[in-house]
Amino acid sequence: MKKFKLEKYKDFKQYFNLLDVLIKTKSSNKEMFLESINISPSSYRRVKKEGNKIGESILKQLSQYFEYNLCSIELVDEIEEKINRIYYDIYYKDYENYSSHYEWLDSMIEKRYIIFPMFKLLKLLMIINDQESPKNIQNNNFELYEEVKQYEDFFDDELKEIIEILDVTFKKDIDIYFLSNDYINELTYHTIATRCLVMKRYIESIYYCNKVKELYLKDENYKRAFYINLTLISNYNYLLKFKNAYFLAQKQFKVLSSLKNKGLEYEYTKGLYTITCLGLKKFNEVISILKSKNNLGLSEVFSLLISYYYTDKKQYDTFFKELTANDKNNNFKEYLNILNSILKNNNKKKITELETCNINKCILEILKKM
């Protein structure tokens, strides 16, 4: 797992890349701005390029002008320890301290320390890895991403790994440039694997899944490995390679079923496992998994109905009547009636009418092959 060292941030020279950005917010002409506050432009350039004791006084003067506080060496050490703790929790998906981490980052931003871009960088990384992150995370947090990107030159090589994670998260298209690069950070590969799945680039996604899974297992990061397995299973399902998905899904489902405290990964695995079983026509396994579950999602309802239809028509009719009698959602009833027509009348032309409903699209492909 990555560990960050902040030694460079104990020296004034590192901050001049940030000062360039701050000055740009005030004036398009850096030299005129510097002269207006009695700083020699040539001294500024020399300090940035070569380093010089006068750099400390220039940094102090500009920090005061922009109303930011300098960080002592002791404070930088404290920040280093804290951001490594935050990154550890992000990497291992430990959400217990997330609230306190957000509070700390926000408080440090409010205190206006000159090292503030680092806090915004970590906060954004937390947001995109938060288990309670809102939908449309790219749209909702794009402004913060753009702000953090302004400070890219302020970050050292280690922190730029986080910028890479953010880039592959927020870029609209993951083109050949991103797919052909070699990366250091595991979370970059994980993000690319997920983006490729969404873009239906399943083969590339499988490649990155396997690449990052090896790194996770080396770090004994089993929670992340469970989640990358979910992406792998999804890829195989969408490719209709259900045999490839089955062993992985079954094994993970059994492992997670044995845990005392089952998390979201258990529920996600259960959902994908049922679709895998459905694709292999292992209808009894689908029924075994879902029949006692409450609050079934639409994909699960479809999977259970299809399985009942091919194993127990009487149970199918009973379950179908219960669903259509009790549910007040007209759209839900409409989708169920379409499914009923597909199954009972072998009317596969109606499958296209289900494309707008919120179910796993693998189910539609499975129906076409029934």
N, C-alpha and C positions, 0 to 999 in steps of 0.2 A: 504494500500500500504506500502511496505517495506520502512523504513527510516534507513539510516546507521549512526552509531556513530563511530568516529575514535579516541576515548579516548586512546585506547591501543597503538596507533601510536605516542602518545606524550611521550612514555617511550622507552628507548633504548632497553629493553629486547625483544620487539616484532621483532626487526630487525635482531636478531641473527639467526632466521630461514632462513632469506634471505641471510645472510652472509655465511651460510653453502653452499648454492647453488652457490654463487659467488666464494667461495674458491674452490669448486669442478671443476669449469671451468679452474682453474689454476693448480690444483694438485690433484692427487688421494690420496695423503697422507696429511691429514689436519694438523697433528702435525708438520711434517717437514716443511710445508709451513708457519705455524705460527711462528715457531722458526726462519725461514729464514728472517722474517721481525720483529724480536725481540718482539714477543708476546708470553707470557707463555701459552702453551696449557692447563695447569691445571686451570689457571685463566679464560681462555675462557670457559672451561667446567663449572666452578663454576658460572660464570656470567649467562650463558645460563640456568642453572638449578635453581639457587637460587636468582639471581640478586645481584648486588654489584655496588658500586659507580665507581669502576674501569671500569665497562661496558661502561660508557660514553666515556672514553678515548680510549677504544678498538674500539668502533664503529667509533669514529672520525678518528682513525688511518687507519682502514680498508676502510672507505669511501673515504679517501684521496687516498689510494693505488688504489682502483678501479675507482677513478675519479667520484665519486658521491657526490652530495651536500646534507647536512643534512637539515631537515625541522624544522623551528621554530614552536612553539606551535601555533602562530598566523596563520602561513601558513597552518598547519594541519586543523585549523578551517575553513579557506577559502576553502580548498580542500573538506572538509566534506560538506559544503554548495553547492559547485559546483557539486559534484557527485550525491547528492540527487536531484538537478535540472535536471541533465542528466537522472537519473533513472526515474524521474517523466515523462519526455518526452518520454522515451522508453515505459514505462508502459501504458501511455495513448495514444500512437501512435500520438504524436504531433511532426510533422517533421519540423516545422517552423525554429527551432533553431539548426537543426542537423549539418549544415555546420559549424556554430560557435563552436559547441561542439567538432567536429572533430579537428578544428583548435586549440582549447584550449588544448585538450589532446595531440596532436602532439607537441605543443610548450612546454608543461610540460615534455614530454619525452625527447625532445631535450635539455632541461635545466639540465637534468641528476640529478634529485632529487632522493634520495635513496628510495623514496616511489613509484618509477616508475612502479612496477608490477600492482599497482592499476589502473594506467592510461591505461595500455595495456588490463587489464581485462575489463574495461568499454568500451574501444574502440571496442573490439571484440563483446561485448554484443550489442553495437550499430549496428555493421555491420550485425549481424544475424537478427536484427529487423528493418533494414532499408528498406523502401518501394522500394528503387532502388537497392537492393542487387543483385549482379550478380547471374546467374545460377551456379549450382555446388558449392554452397557456402561452403560446407564441404571441398571439395578438394582445393579450392582456398585459404582457410584460415586455413588449418590444421596446418601449421607450427607455426602460431601465437598461436593457441590453445595449441600445444605441449609446446611452450615456457611458456605460462601462467601456464600450469599445473606444470611446474618445481617449481613454486613459491607457490604452494598450501598451504604449511605449514606457509607461511608468512601471509596468510589471516586469519582474525578472523572468527568466526562462521557465522556472518551476510554476509560477503563477500563470504564465501564458498557456500552460496546459489546460487551465480552467477556461481561458478564452476559447481554446479549440473546442471544448465541450459545448460552450455557448454558441459558437459558430454553427456547429452541425445541428444544434437544436433550433436555432432561429432562422437560418437561411431557408428561403422558400423552396429552393431546389437543391437536392444533394446530387451534384453532377459528377462527372468523371474525375474532376479535380479532387473532390473530397474522397471518392472511393479508391483512388489510386495512391493516396498518401499513406505513409507509415506514421503511426501515432505511438505515443508513449503511454498515455493515460488510459486505463481500462474503461473509464466511463465514456470516453470518446467513442471507442469501439461499440460499447453497449448502445449508445445513442444512435450511431449509424445503423446498427442492426435493426433497431426499432423503426427508424425512419424508412429504411428499405422495405420493411414489412408493410408499412402504411402505403408506400408507393408501388406495392405489388412487385417489387424486385426480390422475389423470394430466394433465388439462388445466391445473390449477393448477401442477403440477410443471413442465410444459413452459414455462409463463410465467416461472417463477422461474429455470429453467435458462438461458433465453435472456437474461434480465436480468443474471444474474451472469456469464455467459460473455463478454458485452460488456466487463464490468469487468476480467475476467481478461486478456483479449487486450490491453486498454489498458495493463496492467501487464506484458505479455509473460510472463504466468504460464501457460506452456503445459502444465505438468504438471497444474495444477488444471483447465485447459480440457479436457484429455483426460478427466479424471474426470467433469466435468459433462456431457461428450458421452456418457459411458457411461449416465448417468441419462437423458439425452434419448433415446438409442437404446432403452433399456429401456421408457420411456414409449410410444414409437411401436410397439414390439413388442407390448406389452400391449394397446394400442388396435387391434392388427392392421393398423396402417398401415405395412406392411413397405416400401413404396416410399419413404416418408419416411425410414425408418431406413437404407435400403440405401446411399444415397450417403454419408451421414455415417459409417456403419460401415466401408464399403469404403475411404474416404479415410483414416480414422484407422488402419485396419489396415495399409494400405500405408506410411503415414508411420512407424508404430512398427516395422514389419518391417524398415525400412531402418536403424534405429538399432543401433549396435554392442552397447550394454548395454540389453537389453530388460527392462523392469520388470513389476510386477504389472499395470499398465494394459494392457500388450500381451496378457497372458493373458486378462484380462477382456474386452478388445475382441474377441479371437479367439472367445471363447465366445458373445458377443452377435451377432457377425457371422454365425456359423454358423446361429443361430436365425433371423436375418433372411433369410438365403439359403434356409433350409428353408421359411419362410413364403412365399417367392416361387417355390418349387419349382425353385430353382437347385441341384439336387442335386449336380451335378458340382463346383460350387464348394465345397460342404460337404465332399465327399470329398477334394478337393484340399487343403483346409485341415487336415483331421483325420487323414488316413490314415497319416501318418508320425509322429503325435504319440504319445508314451508317457503312461501313467498317465491315461487318459481319465476324466473325471468322468461321472456317470450321464447328465446332459443331453447330453454329447458322444457317449456311446455310443448313446443313442436317436437323435440326429441322424444319426449315421453309418449305423446300421442302416436307418433310414427311407430315407435317400438310396440306399443299396445296393439296397434292395427295389425302388425305382422305376427303377433304372438297370441293375442287374445281379443278377438273382435268384440266380445261381450264387454270386457273391461274397457275397451276403447270407447264403445257407445256410452257406457256409464260415465266415464271421465269427461267425454266431450259434452254431455248434457249438463254435468256439474259446472263446467267452465262457462258455457254459454248461458246458463240459467242465473248464475250468481254475479257475473261480471257486468258492470254498468258501462264499461268502455265500449262504445259502438265500433271503434276501429279494431279493437281487440277481437270482438265477435266476428267482424268482417274477415279478418285474417284467418280465424279458425274455420270459418265456413269455406273459404277458398281452399285451405288445406284439406278439409273434409271432401271437397269435390275432387281434388287432385287424387286423393287416396282411393275413394270409393268409385269414382267414375274413370279413373286413370286419365284424367284430363290434364295432361302436362302442359298444355298451352297456357293454363292459368298460373303456372309458376312465375311467369313474368310479372304478374300482379302482386307478387310478394316482395319484389325487389325494393320497394319503398319502405317496407316495414323494418323495424329495428331488430333484426335477427342476424346471427352469424351466417354470412353468405355461403359458407360451405354446405349448409343444410339444403340450400336450393340446388346446388350441384349434385348432392346426394339424391335428392328427389328425382332429378332428371334421369338418374341411373337405376332407379327402383323398378 
